[in-house]
């Protein structure tokens, strides 16, 4: 099985580590890279291919919705699955994320089982297109 390259974007180191640990337990074939904000993530996405982005909304320099909007405007990144993992539970944020083309939306606090199910679904949908 080929390696799945995932970019975890969150300004809270504990969250990035928690997500990485969830991924390692369920997907031995995953290579997880980390970015502490949207600007760092954009630089990484410009220089390396990723199969999936897991991203927080509220971050310094470039917010998750801005990163998503940028990705959906880039030809080579337009189809990369993007899962927003955020504390924003209000309907208007979910609608905005959907309008921007988010693959899925998880409201914090997140548990590993939910995260794994959403990742499996996102990757399955990507592979079937």
Backbone atoms as SQL, in Angstrom:
CREATE TABLE atoms (id INTEGER PRIMARY KEY, chain TEXT, resi INTEGER, resn TEXT, atom TEXT, x REAL, y REAL, z REAL);
INSERT INTO atoms VALUES
  (1, 'A', 1, 'UNK', 'N', 0.853, -1.188, 0.000),
  (2, 'A', 1, 'UNK', 'CA', 0.000, 0.000, 0.000),
  (3, 'A', 1, 'UNK', 'C', 0.890, 1.240, 0.000),
  (4, 'A', 2, 'UNK', 'N', 0.530, 2.232, -0.787),
  (5, 'A', 2, 'UNK', 'CA', 1.360, 3.435, -0.876),
  (6, 'A', 2, 'UNK', 'C', 1.163, 4.331, 0.341),
  (7, 'A', 3, 'UNK', 'N', 2.142, 5.162, 0.598),
  (8, 'A', 3, 'UNK', 'CA', 2.077, 6.109, 1.710),
  (9, 'A', 3, 'UNK', 'C', 1.047, 7.192, 1.408),
  (10, 'A', 4, 'UNK', 'N', 0.296, 7.576, 2.412),
  (11, 'A', 4, 'UNK', 'CA', -0.663, 8.671, 2.305),
  (12, 'A', 4, 'UNK', 'C', -0.055, 9.869, 3.018),
  (13, 'A', 5, 'UNK', 'N', 0.133, 10.954, 2.286),
  (14, 'A', 5, 'UNK', 'CA', 0.737, 12.155, 2.854),
  (15, 'A', 5, 'UNK', 'C', -0.347, 13.106, 3.336),
  (16, 'A', 6, 'UNK', 'N', -0.313, 13.406, 4.649),
  (17, 'A', 6, 'UNK', 'CA', -1.329, 14.247, 5.281),
  (18, 'A', 6, 'UNK', 'C', -0.654, 15.479, 5.872),
  (19, 'A', 7, 'UNK', 'N', -1.287, 16.630, 5.685),
  (20, 'A', 7, 'UNK', 'CA', -0.817, 17.871, 6.295),
  (21, 'A', 7, 'UNK', 'C', -1.785, 18.261, 7.402),
  (22, 'A', 8, 'UNK', 'N', -1.255, 18.360, 8.632),
  (23, 'A', 8, 'UNK', 'CA', -2.041, 18.758, 9.805),
  (24, 'A', 8, 'UNK', 'C', -1.731, 20.231, 10.076),
  (25, 'A', 9, 'UNK', 'N', -2.767, 21.070, 10.039),
  (26, 'A', 9, 'UNK', 'CA', -2.566, 22.507, 10.211),
  (27, 'A', 9, 'UNK', 'C', -3.352, 22.980, 11.430),
  (28, 'A', 10, 'UNK', 'N', -2.618, 23.383, 12.463),
  (29, 'A', 10, 'UNK', 'CA', -3.250, 23.887, 13.690),
  (30, 'A', 10, 'UNK', 'C', -2.196, 24.675, 14.442),
  (31, 'A', 11, 'UNK', 'N', -2.598, 25.778, 15.046),
  (32, 'A', 11, 'UNK', 'CA', -1.628, 26.597, 15.780),
  (33, 'A', 11, 'UNK', 'C', -1.387, 26.076, 17.194),
  (34, 'A', 12, 'UNK', 'N', -2.098, 25.051, 17.597),
  (35, 'A', 12, 'UNK', 'CA', -1.917, 24.480, 18.938),
  (36, 'A', 12, 'UNK', 'C', -1.134, 23.165, 18.808),
  (37, 'A', 13, 'UNK', 'N', 0.116, 23.156, 19.298),
  (38, 'A', 13, 'UNK', 'CA', 0.943, 21.944, 19.165),
  (39, 'A', 13, 'UNK', 'C', 0.283, 20.690, 19.730),
  (40, 'A', 14, 'UNK', 'N', -0.427, 20.809, 20.863),
  (41, 'A', 14, 'UNK', 'CA', -1.089, 19.646, 21.445),
  (42, 'A', 14, 'UNK', 'C', -2.104, 19.045, 20.466),
  (43, 'A', 15, 'UNK', 'N', -2.852, 19.905, 19.762),
  (44, 'A', 15, 'UNK', 'CA', -3.852, 19.409, 18.793),
  (45, 'A', 15, 'UNK', 'C', -3.180, 18.670, 17.648),
  (46, 'A', 16, 'UNK', 'N', -2.086, 19.246, 17.143),
  (47, 'A', 16, 'UNK', 'CA', -1.366, 18.576, 16.050),
  (48, 'A', 16, 'UNK', 'C', -0.875, 17.207, 16.503),
  (49, 'A', 17, 'UNK', 'N', -0.349, 17.120, 17.718),
  (50, 'A', 17, 'UNK', 'CA', 0.155, 15.848, 18.238),
  (51, 'A', 17, 'UNK', 'C', -0.980, 14.840, 18.456),
  (52, 'A', 18, 'UNK', 'N', -2.103, 15.315, 18.982),
  (53, 'A', 18, 'UNK', 'CA', -3.263, 14.449, 19.184),
  (54, 'A', 18, 'UNK', 'C', -3.726, 13.852, 17.848),
  (55, 'A', 19, 'UNK', 'N', -3.846, 14.688, 16.837),
  (56, 'A', 19, 'UNK', 'CA', -4.278, 14.217, 15.514),
  (57, 'A', 19, 'UNK', 'C', -3.260, 13.237, 14.949),
  (58, 'A', 20, 'UNK', 'N', -2.002, 13.565, 15.071),
  (59, 'A', 20, 'UNK', 'CA', -0.944, 12.679, 14.565),
  (60, 'A', 20, 'UNK', 'C', -1.006, 11.316, 15.246),
  (61, 'A', 21, 'UNK', 'N', -1.222, 11.303, 16.555),
  (62, 'A', 21, 'UNK', 'CA', -1.335, 10.037, 17.284),
  (63, 'A', 21, 'UNK', 'C', -2.537, 9.227, 16.811),
  (64, 'A', 22, 'UNK', 'N', -3.666, 9.882, 16.582),
  (65, 'A', 22, 'UNK', 'CA', -4.852, 9.194, 16.045),
  (66, 'A', 22, 'UNK', 'C', -4.532, 8.553, 14.694),
  (67, 'A', 23, 'UNK', 'N', -3.839, 9.316, 13.848),
  (68, 'A', 23, 'UNK', 'CA', -3.503, 8.805, 12.515),
  (69, 'A', 23, 'UNK', 'C', -2.582, 7.592, 12.601),
  (70, 'A', 24, 'UNK', 'N', -1.574, 7.671, 13.439),
  (71, 'A', 24, 'UNK', 'CA', -0.609, 6.570, 13.559),
  (72, 'A', 24, 'UNK', 'C', -1.262, 5.276, 14.039),
  (73, 'A', 25, 'UNK', 'N', -2.245, 5.394, 14.940),
  (74, 'A', 25, 'UNK', 'CA', -2.908, 4.193, 15.474),
  (75, 'A', 25, 'UNK', 'C', -3.767, 3.507, 14.406),
  (76, 'A', 26, 'UNK', 'N', -4.337, 4.273, 13.496),
  (77, 'A', 26, 'UNK', 'CA', -5.283, 3.702, 12.545),
  (78, 'A', 26, 'UNK', 'C', -4.740, 3.533, 11.134),
  (79, 'A', 27, 'UNK', 'N', -3.716, 4.302, 10.776),
  (80, 'A', 27, 'UNK', 'CA', -3.194, 4.289, 9.403),
  (81, 'A', 27, 'UNK', 'C', -1.669, 4.186, 9.427),
  (82, 'A', 28, 'UNK', 'N', -1.133, 2.976, 9.493),
  (83, 'A', 28, 'UNK', 'CA', 0.328, 2.853, 9.537),
  (84, 'A', 28, 'UNK', 'C', 1.000, 3.398, 8.273),
  (85, 'A', 29, 'UNK', 'N', 0.250, 3.507, 7.182),
  (86, 'A', 29, 'UNK', 'CA', 0.817, 3.958, 5.915),
  (87, 'A', 29, 'UNK', 'C', 0.779, 5.482, 5.754),
  (88, 'A', 30, 'UNK', 'N', 0.395, 6.204, 6.807),
  (89, 'A', 30, 'UNK', 'CA', 0.289, 7.666, 6.717),
  (90, 'A', 30, 'UNK', 'C', 1.597, 8.336, 7.123),
  (91, 'A', 31, 'UNK', 'N', 1.971, 9.319, 6.334),
  (92, 'A', 31, 'UNK', 'CA', 3.078, 10.212, 6.663),
  (93, 'A', 31, 'UNK', 'C', 2.448, 11.557, 7.002),
  (94, 'A', 32, 'UNK', 'N', 2.524, 11.977, 8.251),
  (95, 'A', 32, 'UNK', 'CA', 1.878, 13.215, 8.690),
  (96, 'A', 32, 'UNK', 'C', 2.902, 14.322, 8.871),
  (97, 'A', 33, 'UNK', 'N', 2.693, 15.421, 8.168),
  (98, 'A', 33, 'UNK', 'CA', 3.505, 16.624, 8.318),
  (99, 'A', 33, 'UNK', 'C', 2.672, 17.651, 9.075),
  (100, 'A', 34, 'UNK', 'N', 3.344, 18.614, 9.712),
  (101, 'A', 34, 'UNK', 'CA', 2.639, 19.608, 10.525),
  (102, 'A', 34, 'UNK', 'C', 2.973, 21.023, 10.083),
  (103, 'A', 35, 'UNK', 'N', 1.970, 21.891, 10.204),
  (104, 'A', 35, 'UNK', 'CA', 2.155, 23.327, 10.004),
  (105, 'A', 35, 'UNK', 'C', 1.437, 24.041, 11.140),
  (106, 'A', 36, 'UNK', 'N', 2.073, 25.066, 11.709),
  (107, 'A', 36, 'UNK', 'CA', 1.506, 25.778, 12.841),
  (108, 'A', 36, 'UNK', 'C', 0.588, 26.924, 12.473),
  (109, 'A', 37, 'UNK', 'N', 0.467, 27.214, 11.171),
  (110, 'A', 37, 'UNK', 'CA', -0.465, 28.242, 10.709),
  (111, 'A', 37, 'UNK', 'C', -0.711, 28.073, 9.213),
  (112, 'A', 38, 'UNK', 'N', -1.674, 28.824, 8.705),
  (113, 'A', 38, 'UNK', 'CA', -2.059, 28.684, 7.305),
  (114, 'A', 38, 'UNK', 'C', -0.988, 29.100, 6.320),
  (115, 'A', 39, 'UNK', 'N', -0.193, 30.114, 6.675),
  (116, 'A', 39, 'UNK', 'CA', 0.879, 30.560, 5.771),
  (117, 'A', 39, 'UNK', 'C', 1.939, 29.476, 5.599),
  (118, 'A', 40, 'UNK', 'N', 2.327, 28.857, 6.705),
  (119, 'A', 40, 'UNK', 'CA', 3.294, 27.755, 6.632),
  (120, 'A', 40, 'UNK', 'C', 2.712, 26.599, 5.820),
  (121, 'A', 41, 'UNK', 'N', 1.433, 26.322, 6.011),
  (122, 'A', 41, 'UNK', 'CA', 0.771, 25.242, 5.260),
  (123, 'A', 41, 'UNK', 'C', 0.780, 25.547, 3.767),
  (124, 'A', 42, 'UNK', 'N', 0.488, 26.792, 3.404),
  (125, 'A', 42, 'UNK', 'CA', 0.467, 27.157, 1.979),
  (126, 'A', 42, 'UNK', 'C', 1.846, 26.937, 1.361),
  (127, 'A', 43, 'UNK', 'N', 2.908, 27.333, 2.069),
  (128, 'A', 43, 'UNK', 'CA', 4.265, 27.105, 1.560),
  (129, 'A', 43, 'UNK', 'C', 4.535, 25.621, 1.364),
  (130, 'A', 44, 'UNK', 'N', 4.110, 24.811, 2.329),
  (131, 'A', 44, 'UNK', 'CA', 4.330, 23.367, 2.222),
  (132, 'A', 44, 'UNK', 'C', 3.543, 22.776, 1.057),
  (133, 'A', 45, 'UNK', 'N', 2.313, 23.234, 0.868),
  (134, 'A', 45, 'UNK', 'CA', 1.473, 22.730, -0.226),
  (135, 'A', 45, 'UNK', 'C', 2.028, 23.141, -1.591),
  (136, 'A', 46, 'UNK', 'N', 2.726, 24.250, -1.647),
  (137, 'A', 46, 'UNK', 'CA', 3.321, 24.693, -2.909),
  (138, 'A', 46, 'UNK', 'C', 4.557, 23.884, -3.266),
  (139, 'A', 47, 'UNK', 'N', 5.204, 23.277, -2.258),
  (140, 'A', 47, 'UNK', 'CA', 6.455, 22.575, -2.535),
  (141, 'A', 47, 'UNK', 'C', 6.339, 21.054, -2.498),
  (142, 'A', 48, 'UNK', 'N', 5.272, 20.520, -1.893),
  (143, 'A', 48, 'UNK', 'CA', 5.122, 19.063, -1.779),
  (144, 'A', 48, 'UNK', 'C', 3.668, 18.666, -2.008),
  (145, 'A', 49, 'UNK', 'N', 3.458, 17.492, -2.643),
  (146, 'A', 49, 'UNK', 'CA', 2.083, 17.025, -2.803),
  (147, 'A', 49, 'UNK', 'C', 1.556, 16.381, -1.520),
  (148, 'A', 50, 'UNK', 'N', 0.311, 16.658, -1.217),
  (149, 'A', 50, 'UNK', 'CA', -0.355, 16.033, -0.070),
  (150, 'A', 50, 'UNK', 'C', -1.647, 15.392, -0.547),
  (151, 'A', 51, 'UNK', 'N', -2.021, 14.276, 0.108),
  (152, 'A', 51, 'UNK', 'CA', -3.249, 13.560, -0.238),
  (153, 'A', 51, 'UNK', 'C', -4.444, 14.054, 0.558),
  (154, 'A', 52, 'UNK', 'N', -4.189, 14.762, 1.666),
  (155, 'A', 52, 'UNK', 'CA', -5.258, 15.184, 2.567),
  (156, 'A', 52, 'UNK', 'C', -4.753, 16.324, 3.440),
  (157, 'A', 53, 'UNK', 'N', -5.644, 17.295, 3.718),
  (158, 'A', 53, 'UNK', 'CA', -5.324, 18.384, 4.641),
  (159, 'A', 53, 'UNK', 'C', -6.341, 18.353, 5.777),
  (160, 'A', 54, 'UNK', 'N', -5.830, 18.367, 7.014),
  (161, 'A', 54, 'UNK', 'CA', -6.656, 18.460, 8.222),
  (162, 'A', 54, 'UNK', 'C', -6.328, 19.811, 8.835),
  (163, 'A', 55, 'UNK', 'N', -7.310, 20.703, 8.921),
  (164, 'A', 55, 'UNK', 'CA', -6.991, 22.090, 9.225),
  (165, 'A', 55, 'UNK', 'C', -7.947, 22.728, 10.228),
  (166, 'A', 56, 'UNK', 'N', -7.378, 23.485, 11.163),
  (167, 'A', 56, 'UNK', 'CA', -8.143, 24.307, 12.088),
  (168, 'A', 56, 'UNK', 'C', -8.624, 25.559, 11.346),
  (169, 'A', 57, 'UNK', 'N', -9.616, 26.247, 11.913),
  (170, 'A', 57, 'UNK', 'CA', -10.124, 27.479, 11.301),
  (171, 'A', 57, 'UNK', 'C', -9.360, 28.686, 11.814),
  (172, 'A', 58, 'UNK', 'N', -9.360, 28.866, 13.147),
  (173, 'A', 58, 'UNK', 'CA', -8.759, 30.062, 13.758),
  (174, 'A', 58, 'UNK', 'C', -7.263, 29.884, 13.963),
  (175, 'A', 59, 'UNK', 'N', -6.478, 30.606, 13.155),
  (176, 'A', 59, 'UNK', 'CA', -5.020, 30.571, 13.285),
  (177, 'A', 59, 'UNK', 'C', -4.457, 31.928, 12.906),
  (178, 'A', 60, 'UNK', 'N', -3.243, 32.215, 13.376),
  (179, 'A', 60, 'UNK', 'CA', -2.608, 33.468, 12.964),
  (180, 'A', 60, 'UNK', 'C', -2.137, 33.403, 11.508),
  (181, 'A', 61, 'UNK', 'N', -1.909, 34.512, 10.931),
  (182, 'A', 61, 'UNK', 'CA', -1.372, 34.766, 9.579),
  (183, 'A', 61, 'UNK', 'C', -2.315, 34.383, 8.441),
  (184, 'A', 62, 'UNK', 'N', -2.864, 33.207, 8.444),
  (185, 'A', 62, 'UNK', 'CA', -3.787, 32.773, 7.390),
  (186, 'A', 62, 'UNK', 'C', -4.748, 31.768, 8.022),
  (187, 'A', 63, 'UNK', 'N', -6.017, 32.107, 8.065),
  (188, 'A', 63, 'UNK', 'CA', -7.021, 31.260, 8.715),
  (189, 'A', 63, 'UNK', 'C', -7.350, 30.053, 7.830),
  (190, 'A', 64, 'UNK', 'N', -7.975, 29.058, 8.447),
  (191, 'A', 64, 'UNK', 'CA', -8.307, 27.832, 7.724),
  (192, 'A', 64, 'UNK', 'C', -9.215, 28.064, 6.530),
  (193, 'A', 65, 'UNK', 'N', -10.209, 28.954, 6.661),
  (194, 'A', 65, 'UNK', 'CA', -11.100, 29.214, 5.521),
  (195, 'A', 65, 'UNK', 'C', -10.345, 29.890, 4.389),
  (196, 'A', 66, 'UNK', 'N', -9.358, 30.723, 4.724),
  (197, 'A', 66, 'UNK', 'CA', -8.557, 31.383, 3.686),
  (198, 'A', 66, 'UNK', 'C', -7.643, 30.379, 2.983),
  (199, 'A', 67, 'UNK', 'N', -7.093, 29.441, 3.742),
  (200, 'A', 67, 'UNK', 'CA', -6.271, 28.386, 3.142),
  (201, 'A', 67, 'UNK', 'C', -7.125, 27.525, 2.217),
  (202, 'A', 68, 'UNK', 'N', -8.304, 27.160, 2.673),
  (203, 'A', 68, 'UNK', 'CA', -9.220, 26.361, 1.855),
  (204, 'A', 68, 'UNK', 'C', -9.570, 27.094, 0.563),
  (205, 'A', 69, 'UNK', 'N', -9.908, 28.367, 0.674),
  (206, 'A', 69, 'UNK', 'CA', -10.262, 29.156, -0.514),
  (207, 'A', 69, 'UNK', 'C', -9.089, 29.207, -1.495),
  (208, 'A', 70, 'UNK', 'N', -7.888, 29.406, -0.978),
  (209, 'A', 70, 'UNK', 'CA', -6.696, 29.425, -1.832),
  (210, 'A', 70, 'UNK', 'C', -6.503, 28.072, -2.520),
  (211, 'A', 71, 'UNK', 'N', -6.626, 26.972, -1.752),
  (212, 'A', 71, 'UNK', 'CA', -6.448, 25.639, -2.335),
  (213, 'A', 71, 'UNK', 'C', -7.451, 25.376, -3.449),
  (214, 'A', 72, 'UNK', 'N', -8.695, 25.771, -3.242),
  (215, 'A', 72, 'UNK', 'CA', -9.728, 25.509, -4.254),
  (216, 'A', 72, 'UNK', 'C', -9.544, 26.366, -5.511),
  (217, 'A', 73, 'UNK', 'N', -8.680, 27.388, -5.426),
  (218, 'A', 73, 'UNK', 'CA', -8.407, 28.215, -6.603),
  (219, 'A', 73, 'UNK', 'C', -7.147, 27.756, -7.337),
  (220, 'A', 74, 'UNK', 'N', -6.407, 26.825, -6.738),
  (221, 'A', 74, 'UNK', 'CA', -5.178, 26.311, -7.342),
  (222, 'A', 74, 'UNK', 'C', -5.478, 25.013, -8.075),
  (223, 'A', 75, 'UNK', 'N', -5.189, 24.976, -9.358),
  (224, 'A', 75, 'UNK', 'CA', -5.523, 23.814, -10.182),
  (225, 'A', 75, 'UNK', 'C', -5.052, 22.490, -9.627),
  (226, 'A', 76, 'UNK', 'N', -3.788, 22.419, -9.195),
  (227, 'A', 76, 'UNK', 'CA', -3.243, 21.146, -8.723),
  (228, 'A', 76, 'UNK', 'C', -3.686, 20.789, -7.303),
  (229, 'A', 77, 'UNK', 'N', -4.298, 21.731, -6.586),
  (230, 'A', 77, 'UNK', 'CA', -4.742, 21.470, -5.211),
  (231, 'A', 77, 'UNK', 'C', -6.251, 21.439, -5.068),
  (232, 'A', 78, 'UNK', 'N', -6.946, 21.760, -6.121),
  (233, 'A', 78, 'UNK', 'CA', -8.405, 21.908, -6.081),
  (234, 'A', 78, 'UNK', 'C', -9.115, 20.656, -5.573),
  (235, 'A', 79, 'UNK', 'N', -8.587, 19.493, -5.913),
  (236, 'A', 79, 'UNK', 'CA', -9.259, 18.226, -5.584),
  (237, 'A', 79, 'UNK', 'C', -8.737, 17.566, -4.307),
  (238, 'A', 80, 'UNK', 'N', -7.748, 18.160, -3.654),
  (239, 'A', 80, 'UNK', 'CA', -7.195, 17.554, -2.433),
  (240, 'A', 80, 'UNK', 'C', -8.249, 17.627, -1.324),
  (241, 'A', 81, 'UNK', 'N', -8.588, 16.494, -0.720),
  (242, 'A', 81, 'UNK', 'CA', -9.566, 16.518, 0.377),
  (243, 'A', 81, 'UNK', 'C', -9.103, 17.426, 1.517),
  (244, 'A', 82, 'UNK', 'N', -10.044, 18.191, 2.058),
  (245, 'A', 82, 'UNK', 'CA', -9.757, 19.180, 3.104),
  (246, 'A', 82, 'UNK', 'C', -10.802, 19.006, 4.192),
  (247, 'A', 83, 'UNK', 'N', -10.350, 18.592, 5.374),
  (248, 'A', 83, 'UNK', 'CA', -11.251, 18.428, 6.509),
  (249, 'A', 83, 'UNK', 'C', -10.973, 19.541, 7.512),
  (250, 'A', 84, 'UNK', 'N', -11.986, 20.345, 7.772),
  (251, 'A', 84, 'UNK', 'CA', -11.876, 21.424, 8.753),
  (252, 'A', 84, 'UNK', 'C', -12.154, 20.839, 10.136),
  (253, 'A', 85, 'UNK', 'N', -11.236, 21.075, 11.076),
  (254, 'A', 85, 'UNK', 'CA', -11.397, 20.611, 12.453),
  (255, 'A', 85, 'UNK', 'C', -11.372, 21.868, 13.317),
  (256, 'A', 86, 'UNK', 'N', -12.528, 22.251, 13.854),
  (257, 'A', 86, 'UNK', 'CA', -12.646, 23.565, 14.470),
  (258, 'A', 86, 'UNK', 'C', -13.625, 23.597, 15.634),
  (259, 'A', 87, 'UNK', 'N', -13.501, 24.594, 16.445),
  (260, 'A', 87, 'UNK', 'CA', -14.461, 24.833, 17.515),
  (261, 'A', 87, 'UNK', 'C', -15.656, 25.646, 17.039),
  (262, 'A', 88, 'UNK', 'N', -15.623, 26.085, 15.794),
  (263, 'A', 88, 'UNK', 'CA', -16.721, 26.901, 15.254),
  (264, 'A', 88, 'UNK', 'C', -17.913, 26.000, 14.930),
  (265, 'A', 89, 'UNK', 'N', -18.928, 26.091, 15.776),
  (266, 'A', 89, 'UNK', 'CA', -20.086, 25.210, 15.611),
  (267, 'A', 89, 'UNK', 'C', -21.288, 25.938, 15.042),
  (268, 'A', 90, 'UNK', 'N', -21.198, 27.262, 14.912),
  (269, 'A', 90, 'UNK', 'CA', -22.338, 28.036, 14.408),
  (270, 'A', 90, 'UNK', 'C', -22.602, 27.715, 12.940),
  (271, 'A', 91, 'UNK', 'N', -23.871, 27.696, 12.614),
  (272, 'A', 91, 'UNK', 'CA', -24.328, 27.307, 11.284),
  (273, 'A', 91, 'UNK', 'C', -23.661, 28.119, 10.170),
  (274, 'A', 92, 'UNK', 'N', -23.478, 29.430, 10.397),
  (275, 'A', 92, 'UNK', 'CA', -22.915, 30.261, 9.323),
  (276, 'A', 92, 'UNK', 'C', -21.486, 29.855, 8.967),
  (277, 'A', 93, 'UNK', 'N', -20.714, 29.340, 9.930),
  (278, 'A', 93, 'UNK', 'CA', -19.359, 28.894, 9.630),
  (279, 'A', 93, 'UNK', 'C', -19.384, 27.585, 8.835),
  (280, 'A', 94, 'UNK', 'N', -20.276, 26.700, 9.205),
  (281, 'A', 94, 'UNK', 'CA', -20.398, 25.429, 8.478),
  (282, 'A', 94, 'UNK', 'C', -20.826, 25.703, 7.038),
  (283, 'A', 95, 'UNK', 'N', -21.786, 26.590, 6.864),
  (284, 'A', 95, 'UNK', 'CA', -22.252, 26.938, 5.517),
  (285, 'A', 95, 'UNK', 'C', -21.122, 27.565, 4.707),
  (286, 'A', 96, 'UNK', 'N', -20.380, 28.489, 5.323),
  (287, 'A', 96, 'UNK', 'CA', -19.258, 29.122, 4.616),
  (288, 'A', 96, 'UNK', 'C', -18.236, 28.083, 4.181),
  (289, 'A', 97, 'UNK', 'N', -17.901, 27.155, 5.074),
  (290, 'A', 97, 'UNK', 'CA', -16.929, 26.111, 4.736),
  (291, 'A', 97, 'UNK', 'C', -17.432, 25.257, 3.573),
  (292, 'A', 98, 'UNK', 'N', -18.712, 24.916, 3.588),
  (293, 'A', 98, 'UNK', 'CA', -19.292, 24.135, 2.490),
  (294, 'A', 98, 'UNK', 'C', -19.241, 24.915, 1.178),
  (295, 'A', 99, 'UNK', 'N', -19.559, 26.194, 1.253),
  (296, 'A', 99, 'UNK', 'CA', -19.518, 27.029, 0.047),
  (297, 'A', 99, 'UNK', 'C', -18.108, 27.134, -0.521),
  (298, 'A', 100, 'UNK', 'N', -17.111, 27.116, 0.351),
  (299, 'A', 100, 'UNK', 'CA', -15.716, 27.195, -0.089),
  (300, 'A', 100, 'UNK', 'C', -15.194, 25.857, -0.622),
  (301, 'A', 101, 'UNK', 'N', -15.937, 24.773, -0.382),
  (302, 'A', 101, 'UNK', 'CA', -15.551, 23.479, -0.931),
  (303, 'A', 101, 'UNK', 'C', -14.890, 22.527, 0.044),
  (304, 'A', 102, 'UNK', 'N', -15.191, 22.681, 1.347),
  (305, 'A', 102, 'UNK', 'CA', -14.627, 21.765, 2.331),
  (306, 'A', 102, 'UNK', 'C', -15.127, 20.341, 2.063),
  (307, 'A', 103, 'UNK', 'N', -14.280, 19.356, 2.300),
  (308, 'A', 103, 'UNK', 'CA', -14.656, 17.954, 2.124),
  (309, 'A', 103, 'UNK', 'C', -15.497, 17.475, 3.294),
  (310, 'A', 104, 'UNK', 'N', -15.096, 17.885, 4.503),
  (311, 'A', 104, 'UNK', 'CA', -15.836, 17.507, 5.704),
  (312, 'A', 104, 'UNK', 'C', -15.533, 18.512, 6.802),
  (313, 'A', 105, 'UNK', 'N', -16.317, 18.453, 7.875),
  (314, 'A', 105, 'UNK', 'CA', -16.254, 19.455, 8.940),
  (315, 'A', 105, 'UNK', 'C', -16.415, 18.739, 10.268),
  (316, 'A', 106, 'UNK', 'N', -15.438, 18.878, 11.150),
  (317, 'A', 106, 'UNK', 'CA', -15.486, 18.247, 12.466),
  (318, 'A', 106, 'UNK', 'C', -15.426, 19.347, 13.523),
  (319, 'A', 107, 'UNK', 'N', -16.352, 19.299, 14.467),
  (320, 'A', 107, 'UNK', 'CA', -16.385, 20.289, 15.541),
  (321, 'A', 107, 'UNK', 'C', -15.603, 19.747, 16.743),
  (322, 'A', 108, 'UNK', 'N', -14.671, 20.574, 17.238),
  (323, 'A', 108, 'UNK', 'CA', -13.900, 20.204, 18.431),
  (324, 'A', 108, 'UNK', 'C', -14.798, 20.227, 19.655),
  (325, 'A', 109, 'UNK', 'N', -14.560, 19.415, 20.661),
  (326, 'A', 109, 'UNK', 'CA', -13.438, 18.480, 20.731),
  (327, 'A', 109, 'UNK', 'C', -13.670, 17.275, 19.824),
  (328, 'A', 110, 'UNK', 'N', -12.616, 16.820, 19.213),
  (329, 'A', 110, 'UNK', 'CA', -12.701, 15.712, 18.266),
  (330, 'A', 110, 'UNK', 'C', -12.232, 14.436, 18.963),
  (331, 'A', 111, 'UNK', 'N', -12.838, 13.317, 18.580),
  (332, 'A', 111, 'UNK', 'CA', -12.329, 12.037, 19.080),
  (333, 'A', 111, 'UNK', 'C', -11.748, 11.243, 17.908),
  (334, 'A', 112, 'UNK', 'N', -10.882, 10.326, 18.223),
  (335, 'A', 112, 'UNK', 'CA', -10.170, 9.573, 17.188),
  (336, 'A', 112, 'UNK', 'C', -11.109, 8.812, 16.261),
  (337, 'A', 113, 'UNK', 'N', -12.140, 8.185, 16.809),
  (338, 'A', 113, 'UNK', 'CA', -13.055, 7.395, 15.973),
  (339, 'A', 113, 'UNK', 'C', -13.717, 8.251, 14.896),
  (340, 'A', 114, 'UNK', 'N', -14.203, 9.422, 15.290),
  (341, 'A', 114, 'UNK', 'CA', -14.840, 10.326, 14.326),
  (342, 'A', 114, 'UNK', 'C', -13.836, 10.766, 13.270),
  (343, 'A', 115, 'UNK', 'N', -12.660, 11.149, 13.711),
  (344, 'A', 115, 'UNK', 'CA', -11.623, 11.600, 12.789),
  (345, 'A', 115, 'UNK', 'C', -11.270, 10.511, 11.778),
  (346, 'A', 116, 'UNK', 'N', -11.075, 9.304, 12.251),
  (347, 'A', 116, 'UNK', 'CA', -10.722, 8.186, 11.369),
  (348, 'A', 116, 'UNK', 'C', -11.824, 7.931, 10.343),
  (349, 'A', 117, 'UNK', 'N', -13.088, 7.934, 10.774),
  (350, 'A', 117, 'UNK', 'CA', -14.207, 7.710, 9.844),
  (351, 'A', 117, 'UNK', 'C', -14.250, 8.782, 8.764),
  (352, 'A', 118, 'UNK', 'N', -14.037, 10.030, 9.157),
  (353, 'A', 118, 'UNK', 'CA', -14.075, 11.138, 8.188),
  (354, 'A', 118, 'UNK', 'C', -12.904, 11.043, 7.208),
  (355, 'A', 119, 'UNK', 'N', -11.743, 10.629, 7.698),
  (356, 'A', 119, 'UNK', 'CA', -10.580, 10.482, 6.817),
  (357, 'A', 119, 'UNK', 'C', -10.796, 9.346, 5.823),
  (358, 'A', 120, 'UNK', 'N', -11.282, 8.217, 6.299),
  (359, 'A', 120, 'UNK', 'CA', -11.558, 7.081, 5.408),
  (360, 'A', 120, 'UNK', 'C', -12.538, 7.508, 4.314),
  (361, 'A', 121, 'UNK', 'N', -13.586, 8.209, 4.699),
  (362, 'A', 121, 'UNK', 'CA', -14.577, 8.677, 3.727),
  (363, 'A', 121, 'UNK', 'C', -13.964, 9.650, 2.723),
  (364, 'A', 122, 'UNK', 'N', -13.173, 10.593, 3.200),
  (365, 'A', 122, 'UNK', 'CA', -12.558, 11.585, 2.302),
  (366, 'A', 122, 'UNK', 'C', -11.606, 10.922, 1.310),
  (367, 'A', 123, 'UNK', 'N', -10.805, 9.977, 1.786),
  (368, 'A', 123, 'UNK', 'CA', -9.857, 9.310, 0.897),
  (369, 'A', 123, 'UNK', 'C', -10.557, 8.369, -0.068),
  (370, 'A', 124, 'UNK', 'N', -11.626, 7.728, 0.389),
  (371, 'A', 124, 'UNK', 'CA', -12.394, 6.842, -0.488),
  (372, 'A', 124, 'UNK', 'C', -13.022, 7.650, -1.622),
  (373, 'A', 125, 'UNK', 'N', -13.595, 8.792, -1.280),
  (374, 'A', 125, 'UNK', 'CA', -14.217, 9.648, -2.296),
  (375, 'A', 125, 'UNK', 'C', -13.170, 10.179, -3.272),
  (376, 'A', 126, 'UNK', 'N', -12.005, 10.496, -2.771),
  (377, 'A', 126, 'UNK', 'CA', -10.922, 10.966, -3.649),
  (378, 'A', 126, 'UNK', 'C', -10.501, 9.884, -4.613),
  (379, 'A', 127, 'UNK', 'N', -10.359, 8.653, -4.106),
  (380, 'A', 127, 'UNK', 'CA', -9.900, 7.548, -4.946),
  (381, 'A', 127, 'UNK', 'C', -10.931, 7.101, -5.970),
  (382, 'A', 128, 'UNK', 'N', -12.210, 7.436, -5.731),
  (383, 'A', 128, 'UNK', 'CA', -13.256, 7.001, -6.666),
  (384, 'A', 128, 'UNK', 'C', -13.518, 8.035, -7.756),
  (385, 'A', 129, 'UNK', 'N', -12.815, 9.167, -7.724),
  (386, 'A', 129, 'UNK', 'CA', -13.008, 10.186, -8.768),
  (387, 'A', 129, 'UNK', 'C', -11.971, 10.093, -9.839);
